[in-house]
Amino acid sequence: MTEQLFQHTLWRKGNQFRVTVLAAEDQTGHNPATAAVYGNPQNDCLVRIHSRCVYGEVFESDDCDCRAQLRTALQMIDAEGAGVVIYLDQEGRGEGLRNKARGYAYSQEHHTDTFTSYRALGLPDDSRSYEAAAELLHRLNLESVRLLTNNPAKVKALQDNDIDVKRETWTVPVSESAQAYLEAKRQFGHMIVTAQAD
Ligand SMILES: Nc1nc2c(ncn2[C@@H]2O[C@H](COP(=O)(O)OP(=O)(O)OP(=O)(O)O)[C@@H](O)[C@H]2O)c(=O)[nH]1
C-alpha cells in the first residue's frame, strides 16, 4: 500500500514547526514514522533520528541518555532555525517494551549490560530499521544531512538508502547512572567520545 504524508503544525516554546507523519491511509493501531520539521530544511541540515524510549522520555529515568538526546536535538535544531527530528516507534532497540523490560530485569538480576542480557534471552542486539526515516527524508527532498548520532548503523542505513550523511559528533551530558549504559553502547560500536556526568 502506498504511504502518504499527513501534515499539520504544532508549537514548541513559542516556535511553530510542522509535523509530518508517513503512513498508509488506513494505518491504525501502531505508530508510523513521524517527523518534526523546523523551518525550511535544505540539504546538509541537522537531522536527528530517534527511537522511542518510554523509560527515559516519559518516566524521566536517569538510566539512559534517551531523554537528554531528544531534548538536545530539538534545542539544536530549533536554534539553527531548520532541521528535522524523526521519531520512530522502535522501543527497546526494536524489540518492544515487553522484551526491553525482560532485558532490564535480567540485567538487574545478573548484573549484565543490556546487550549481554538480550543475548542471554535469545534476542537480537538491535532489530531496528531506518527505511521509514530515509523515506521521510526523501519526501522532504533532503539528499544530504548532518546526522546527530553516535550510532554507525543509522549512518549506514541512510547511506544505503541514497542519502549522503555527515555525522554530527555530539556529547550529551547525562547523569552518573547512565554511564554504564553508555559504556555498553560504546562496546557495541557506538562512537561515543566522552560521557559527562551532570
Ligand atoms: N533494551 C534496552 N533498550 C534500551 C535501553 N535504553 C534505551 N534503549 C532503547 O535504545 C534505543 C535508543 O535509540 P536512539 O536514542 O534513537 O539511538 P541510539 O541507538 O542510542 O544511537 P544515537 O543516535 O547515538 O543516540 C531505543 O529503542 C530505546 O528504547 C536499555 O537499557 N535496554
The ligand as a MOL file (V3000), in Angstrom:
LIG
                    3D

  0  0  0     0  0            999 V3000
M  V30 BEGIN CTAB
M  V30 COUNTS 32 34 0 0 0
M  V30 BEGIN ATOM
M  V30 1 N 16.8810 -2.9810 25.7810 0
M  V30 2 C 17.1630 -1.7380 26.1200 0
M  V30 3 N 16.8730 -0.7600 25.2570 0
M  V30 4 C 17.1900 0.4970 25.6220 0
M  V30 5 C 17.7980 0.8030 26.8360 0
M  V30 6 N 17.9700 2.1550 26.9060 0
M  V30 7 C 17.4890 2.6360 25.7440 0
M  V30 8 N 17.0180 1.6490 24.9630 0
M  V30 9 C 16.4840 1.7080 23.6110 0
M  V30 10 O 17.5690 2.0180 22.7780 0
M  V30 11 C 17.1210 2.7970 21.6910 0
M  V30 12 C 17.8960 4.1140 21.6790 0
M  V30 13 O 17.6500 4.7250 20.4520 0
M  V30 14 P 18.2380 6.1190 19.9830 0
M  V30 15 O 18.2980 7.0650 21.1230 0
M  V30 16 O 17.4530 6.5160 18.7670 0
M  V30 17 O 19.6580 5.8510 19.4240 0
M  V30 18 P 20.9530 5.0630 19.7250 0
M  V30 19 O 20.8950 3.7450 19.0200 0
M  V30 20 O 21.2270 5.0370 21.1880 0
M  V30 21 O 22.0560 5.9140 18.9780 0
M  V30 22 P 22.3150 7.5090 18.9650 0
M  V30 23 O 21.7420 8.0040 17.6760 0
M  V30 24 O 23.7590 7.6850 19.0350 0
M  V30 25 O 21.5900 8.0730 20.1420 0
M  V30 26 C 15.6260 2.9580 21.8690 0
M  V30 27 O 14.9730 1.9410 21.1270 0
M  V30 28 C 15.4270 2.7480 23.3620 0
M  V30 29 O 14.1360 2.2690 23.6960 0
M  V30 30 C 18.1000 -0.2660 27.7390 0
M  V30 31 O 18.6320 -0.0910 28.8150 0
M  V30 32 N 17.7620 -1.5060 27.3210 0
M  V30 END ATOM
M  V30 BEGIN BOND
M  V30 1 1 1 2
M  V30 2 2 2 3
M  V30 3 1 2 32
M  V30 4 1 3 4
M  V30 5 2 4 5
M  V30 6 1 4 8
M  V30 7 1 5 6
M  V30 8 1 5 30
M  V30 9 2 6 7
M  V30 10 1 7 8
M  V30 11 1 8 9
M  V30 12 1 9 10
M  V30 13 1 9 28
M  V30 14 1 10 11
M  V30 15 1 11 12
M  V30 16 1 11 26
M  V30 17 1 12 13
M  V30 18 1 13 14
M  V30 19 2 14 15
M  V30 20 1 14 16
M  V30 21 1 14 17
M  V30 22 1 17 18
M  V30 23 2 18 19
M  V30 24 1 18 20
M  V30 25 1 18 21
M  V30 26 1 21 22
M  V30 27 2 22 23
M  V30 28 1 22 24
M  V30 29 1 22 25
M  V30 30 1 26 27
M  V30 31 1 26 28
M  V30 32 1 28 29
M  V30 33 2 30 31
M  V30 34 1 30 32
M  V30 END BOND
M  V30 END CTAB
M  END
